[in-house]
Amino acid sequence: MTYQAITRGVICPTVTPLKPDGDINPDMIRPLVDWLIEKGVVGIYPLGSTGEGPLFSADERKAVAAATVDAVAGRVPVIVHTGAITTAETIELTCHARDIGADAASVITPWYFQHSEEALEAHYRAIFEAAAGFAVYLYNLPKFAVNNLSAALVTRLARDYENCVGLKDSSGDLLTMCAVNHLQDGRFNTAIGPDNLILAGLALGLDCSVSGNSNHFPEIVAGIHDAFHAGDLAGAQSLQRQLKAASDVVGSAGWLTVVKGIMRARGLPVGGVRPPMFVASEETIRACLAQLRALKVDLSQV
């Protein structure tokens, strides 16, 4: 089987809409993905860090994944984050993503316990074999997940499994990304995670970005990609600087709770966050919005 990589553009790791009682709100998933696709997002990536994936039960994760695939309806690829702390649960979630018609899964390293490279390799080999015929991305985020994917391990897995189609790397290690960018005769998809490195990654020949900020600032993130590929380096640099300033405002005020507050202000009532995530006050969110307007960030409503 030949796998088609996403070669250019921004993939959005979507927030998970919640009801006031904290339960999943599936009715808000379709309006969310409709808006993101309209704004230029080329892929939808539910249940990652920005989607609070590890805070949900396996059944909740399956429900969000299925609702997302249904809402997107084939307009852009859906890459479901299926990583879990155990190999068995990761395989269960990955095979579920395959069975509901997702285009691919993305699998972060198992978290909490530190594992040897040998153990990580056995974990991923079990997943690729169980999901044979289904595209799977490796996902590296050692800051949160403790374990790191080396370029050597990524290379071995891509060599041995045709369905190992890419790497989403949020470590900030551009050298590792460049080292694996040539794998599978150039078909291996490289996605940069840290938003402050989007333009740097594109300049180094990486394919795409998985940008948490594309939930609430999709115009800026898609604009960086568009300007770069149009040869407008100055325009891309200006947008990258604006994104850095805007993301600093959001991060200093509480990150995900503020992200959802901004989205509500833009006409997308995606609810709050799942405890124990920090909850920012309404006053903090209003102050954040004022700072963003001062930075000339587009906060127009849906």
Steps between C-alpha positions, in 0.01 A plus 500: 500500500625852420433768758439860399681745726373846581779703348414861579289702739373522854338209682285607795517297824141586585374591844236266638166677556357441846159557657466704823504175701830399341362231269594490131287729281491320162256754353775767494750288307343562159483883534859496619641298211285690248657826618855365505475359148355830380801677652751290307582205726599196288470230767310434824678335793269424795595391853857629516634722779284796394205261481560379860513144367680339795233637739221298337403135537549261210127507428496881499797507264325260264187716504695818418693323224183364340319835523798675342526259207127540443516881519797533264331268249809448285569869431849486655698216661423408861796382707381369838739511791484150650803487729446358848705391798473130411564316176166318520292818530701670226430210264130504595468874426707478181292217359185690593625802304558273202157340530308831513664623181768738629784563255775433753589474867772681690668324792694681769751308707347341813528738795579503875750212504836546333560225247812377325527543125462124471167515686378793291590315183308191610200722586492660156564180311199344670286796395614503137442129470156511663399788271655364181354677199415814700715813500662586834707803597759495775461783752787634708433726800755408768420806715157354578543130427846449659622271223684626190497359147850496354568552130648149493181342633279702265720391210477131591121511535453687172729250326314196632138617482347660193212625716746705710421810295638793696619672814339777698780640714430749779842473664639800311790288373524611138808284443299185564225620267748570222665161552174315429358732234633285216357166615282275282633659181373840609150376589559523876294793631677734743280722717649764730329537836627817674321796348798731546695277259247478215689728263837353597368152428359602163830662407676173579269307269256352752151435369241637737418612852265367766413828666299537819467871425313418180191436715463866592739675257461292180542807280851568634622140484360427155636838391856401593478194276332688217751786504799266514384288208417814301859615545404787731763447767453843656127438532559158656751649746254772601226245566739274692590795726132578552432136586783499755367813669142373502591154628707656778191690614291183503767289669566746780129522581429128530524339156212264425234664715586829325502333157143387559407844632631663181308251289182580692560870433537415130161328495601140569365398844726201561456502878757473772783260582508163673631509861766525622580744216534860622191720455569867426261769624278692262696811594822331389345396169369853435845643571651244263258598224593866547871417467434299186304785343796728573712255301251531212404132523187414301229419754204527264209271576383196310 
